[in-house]
Amino acid sequence: MIITPTMVALQPGFDDPVFDSQGVFRSVMFATAYPGRIQTLESPSTAPTPLSRAAAALCLTLADIDTPLWLDEATASSEVIAYLHFHCGARILREPGVAVRFAVLSDLGAMPPLSFFHPGDDAYPDRSTTLVVEVQSLTEGPKRRWTGPGIRGTLEIGIAGMPESFWSDWDLNRELYPRGVDVVFTCDRSVLGLPRTIKVES
């Protein structure tokens, strides 16, 4: 089912859509290649609630008419839907099926299990869903040890507000490799990547 946005007052997008989106793309690729390293994005000056400026920048960069988004109930306000539809032509889908390449979540207490999202398939594991997850902080949560490709040794990362169920789900997600979802955490103007190859321990 496609949600049609209502007419609402729109907030501005990028000042320079081409230049800014290129910068965001480079930064998120770096965050994915080097998990645990916080990147600050070129972002719009404002974003419709509850999107952070970083999450808005990712949507404006990665979504378009051919790349539908799934939004959790807390994120799917009429303002957010109209903003994304106007600035990048993104369609918002109700069900996170194979067509959904990106999902945006801001209600961590109601976060569905990772198995709810498309993990790709054996022939095309890259066609899985990437989750954009809004968090309270990228540094002030309980410390967990991250290891894996792109990390020299071990990093201790303290993402705030994530439910414990997410981390147990993450272990199951890693077992699907090369399939599996990837995650980009967002807070204010910053992002931190968690690709499916990373092991996380408490």
Residue pairs with C-beta under 8 A, 6 or more apart in sequence:
1 93
1 94
1 95
2 91
2 92
2 93
2 94
3 76
3 81
3 92
3 93
3 94
5 78
5 81
5 82
5 84
5 85
5 86
5 92
6 78
6 81
6 82
7 82
8 78
8 79
8 82
9 79
10 82
10 83
10 86
10 87
11 44
11 46
11 47
11 48
11 79
11 83
12 44
12 45
12 46
13 44
13 56
13 60
13 83
13 87
13 88
14 20
14 21
14 42
14 44
14 57
14 60
14 87
15 44
15 45
17 60
19 42
20 42
20 43
20 57
21 60
21 61
23 41
23 42
24 41
24 42
24 43
24 57
24 58
24 60
24 61
25 61
25 62
27 39
27 40
27 41
27 42
27 191
28 39
28 41
28 58
28 61
28 62
28 184
28 191
28 193
30 37
30 39
31 37
31 38
31 39
31 184
31 191
31 192
31 193
32 182
32 184
32 193
32 195
33 150
33 193
34 150
34 151
34 193
35 146
35 148
35 149
35 150
35 151
35 155
35 192
35 193
35 194
35 195
35 198
36 146
36 151
36 155
36 157
36 192
36 193
37 192
38 138
38 139
38 190
38 191
38 192
39 190
39 191
39 192
40 189
40 190
41 53
41 54
41 57
41 58
41 189
41 190
41 191
42 57
43 53
43 54
43 56
43 57
43 189
44 53
44 56
44 57
44 60
45 53
46 53
47 53
47 55
47 56
47 83
48 56
48 77
48 79
48 80
48 83
49 77
49 79
49 80
50 74
50 75
50 77
50 80
50 106
50 134
51 59
51 75
51 80
51 83
51 104
51 106
51 134
52 134
52 186
52 187
52 188
52 189
53 188
53 189
54 186
54 187
54 188
54 189
54 190
54 191
55 104
55 106
55 132
55 134
55 186
56 83
57 189
58 102
58 132
58 184
58 186
58 191
59 69
59 84
59 88
59 90
59 102
59 104
59 132
60 84
60 87
60 88
62 101
62 102
62 130
63 69
63 84
63 88
63 90
63 102
64 88
64 89
64 90
65 89
65 90
65 91
67 90
67 101
67 102
68 90
68 91
68 92
68 93
68 99
68 100
68 101
69 84
69 90
69 91
69 92
69 93
69 100
69 102
69 103
69 104
70 92
70 93
70 94
70 95
70 96
70 100
70 102
70 103
70 104
70 117
70 129
71 80
71 81
71 92
71 103
71 104
71 105
72 103
72 104
72 105
72 106
72 107
72 110
72 111
72 112
73 107
73 110
74 105
74 106
74 107
74 110
75 104
75 105
75 106
75 107
75 134
76 92
81 92
84 90
84 92
85 91
85 92
93 99
93 100
96 103
96 116
96 117
96 118
96 129
97 118
98 118
98 127
100 117
100 118
100 129
101 127
101 129
101 130
102 129
102 130
102 131
102 132
103 117
103 129
103 130
103 131
103 132
104 131
104 132
104 134
105 111
105 131
105 132
105 133
105 134
106 134
108 133
108 134
108 135
108 161
108 162
108 163
108 166
109 163
111 133
111 163
111 165
111 166
113 165
113 169
114 131
114 166
114 169
114 170
114 172
114 173
114 181
115 169
115 172
117 128
117 129
117 131
117 181
118 127
118 128
118 129
118 181
119 125
119 128
119 129
119 173
119 176
119 179
119 180
119 181
120 126
120 127
120 128
120 178
120 179
120 180
121 127
121 179
122 178
122 179
125 178
125 179
125 180
128 179
128 180
128 181
128 182
128 196
129 181
130 181
130 182
130 183
130 184
131 181
131 182
131 183
131 184
132 184
132 186
133 162
133 183
133 184
133 185
133 186
134 186
134 187
135 141
135 159
135 160
135 161
135 162
135 185
135 186
135 187
136 160
136 161
136 187
137 158
137 159
137 160
137 161
137 187
138 157
138 158
138 159
138 160
138 185
138 187
138 190
138 192
139 158
139 160
140 158
140 160
141 158
141 159
141 160
141 161
141 162
142 158
142 202
143 156
143 157
143 158
144 156
144 157
144 158
144 159
144 167
144 200
144 201
144 202
145 154
145 155
145 156
145 200
145 201
145 202
146 154
146 155
146 156
146 157
146 194
146 198
146 199
146 200
147 153
147 154
147 155
147 198
147 199
147 201
148 195
148 197
148 198
148 199
149 195
149 197
149 198
150 195
150 198
151 198
157 192
159 185
159 192
167 200
167 202
170 194
170 200
171 200
173 180
173 181
173 196
174 180
174 196
174 197
174 198
174 199
176 196
177 196
177 197
179 196
180 196
181 196
182 193
182 194
182 195
182 196
183 193
183 194
183 195
184 191
184 192
184 193
184 194
185 191
185 192
185 193
185 194
194 200
